[in-house]
Amino acid sequence: MSVVVKAFELLQFFSAERPEMGLTELHRLAGRDKATTFRHLSALESVGLLERNPATRAYRIGPAVLRLARLREAVMPRREVVEAALDRLAALTGETAHASALSGNTLLSLSVRESDLHSNRVVIRETELPLHATASGLAVLAFGGPGLRAAALGAMERFTEATHATEAALDAAVERARAEGFAVSAQGFEAGVHGTAAPLFDETARVAGAVAVAAPASRMTPELGRTIRQGLTRAAHEISQGWGGQVPAGVEMLWRKALATETA
């Protein structure tokens, strides 16, 4: 492994939960001796990818990362990453694929792709997706912070007979999504529409939105469900990575377990 790769590997240990670290912690996490770790940290610091907090002398992400992030967004905007993944997802499933992004505690529709395979397909026109009634909303509730749950409980409008209208019903649906890695809304937002969603993650390792497939409930079969879940895992990886994020190992494990159970 090259020195450059070893140096850049140190960047992966920084996160929103661990924004600053000292030499001792970094050398322990990397499994390298202190002298080698210090050389790699110094190299990253020299080009601005890391900097040191003047008060604590701990390392933190440096200003050069901002320039690289702006450049990435200029050549590959978030929406462009999403649209490419949705094109493939809609083609694979033959159903409507869509992605949403969190803005505070509000889940906003970002892009939609409809398949031409069927004449009767789900049309998504909403710009804001209710957290308690959609698969996308349940996906971000399952892997997001407590503020999202409070927001959902404060706006539990009933859209159909299947809408989660009580705190207990919502919590049960969220727990299912948290256990499986996928969220499902069976006609919870619109009668006759079945939605399945997976969470998306950004560069802070936090939930940034969701990618989902919406299909007529009459067309849902176990086979289509498996195809949708397989497509969602790939799309979630592509979009999260395109946004500079990474799917957490725990979520990866849930997806593998769910797909293995379905194919067993």
PEKA-V758431 format. One record per pair of residues at least 4 apart in sequence whose C-alpha atoms are under 6 Angstrom apart, sorted by sequence separation. I is the first residue (numbers start at 0). GAP is how many residues later the second one is. D is the distance in whole Angstrom. If there is no record, write none. Layout:
I/GAP/D
I/GAP/D
This chain:
13/4/6
14/4/5
26/4/6
33/4/6
44/4/6
52/4/5
71/4/6
72/4/4
85/4/6
89/4/5
101/4/6
139/4/5
176/4/5
186/4/5
200/4/6
201/4/6
231/4/6
235/4/6
236/4/6
237/4/6
240/4/5
255/4/6
13/5/5
26/5/5
43/5/5
44/5/4
51/5/5
52/5/5
89/5/5
101/5/5
157/5/6
163/5/5
176/5/5
186/5/6
200/5/5
239/5/5
240/5/6
43/6/6
44/6/5
51/6/5
89/6/6
100/6/6
130/6/4
163/6/5
176/6/5
186/6/5
200/6/5
201/6/6
239/6/6
26/7/6
51/7/4
89/7/5
100/7/5
130/7/6
186/7/5
199/7/6
200/7/5
50/8/6
99/8/5
185/8/5
199/8/5
50/9/6
99/9/4
184/9/6
199/9/5
26/10/6
49/10/6
99/10/5
184/10/5
199/10/5
49/11/5
50/11/5
85/11/6
98/11/6
183/11/6
198/11/4
49/12/4
98/12/6
183/12/5
197/12/6
48/13/5
97/13/6
182/13/6
197/13/6
47/14/5
97/14/4
182/14/5
196/14/6
47/15/6
48/15/5
96/15/6
181/15/6
196/15/4
47/16/5
48/16/6
96/16/5
181/16/5
195/16/5
95/17/6
195/17/6
95/18/4
108/18/5
194/18/6
95/19/6
107/19/6
108/19/6
194/19/4
94/20/5
107/20/5
131/20/6
193/20/6
93/21/5
106/21/6
130/21/6
193/21/5
106/22/6
192/22/6
193/22/6
93/23/6
192/23/5
193/23/5
191/24/6
192/24/5
89/25/5
162/25/4
191/25/5
161/26/5
159/28/6
132/30/6
158/30/6
141/32/5
6/33/5
141/35/6
21/36/5
137/36/6
141/36/5
199/36/6
20/37/5
21/37/6
19/38/6
20/38/5
201/38/6
19/39/5
200/39/5
19/40/5
199/40/6
201/41/6
202/41/5
201/42/6
202/42/4
104/43/5
201/43/4
138/44/5
200/44/5
137/45/6
134/48/5
134/49/5
134/50/5
133/51/6
132/55/5
133/55/6
132/56/5
138/59/6
139/59/6
134/60/5
138/60/5
134/61/5
135/61/5
134/62/5
143/63/6
180/70/6
180/73/5
135/74/5
179/74/6
180/74/6
121/93/6
101/106/5
100/107/6
101/107/5
100/108/4
99/109/5
99/110/5
98/111/6
98/112/4
97/113/6
97/114/5
96/115/6
96/116/4
95/117/6
95/118/5
94/120/6
92/135/6
88/142/6
84/150/5
81/157/6
80/161/6
15/188/5
14/189/6
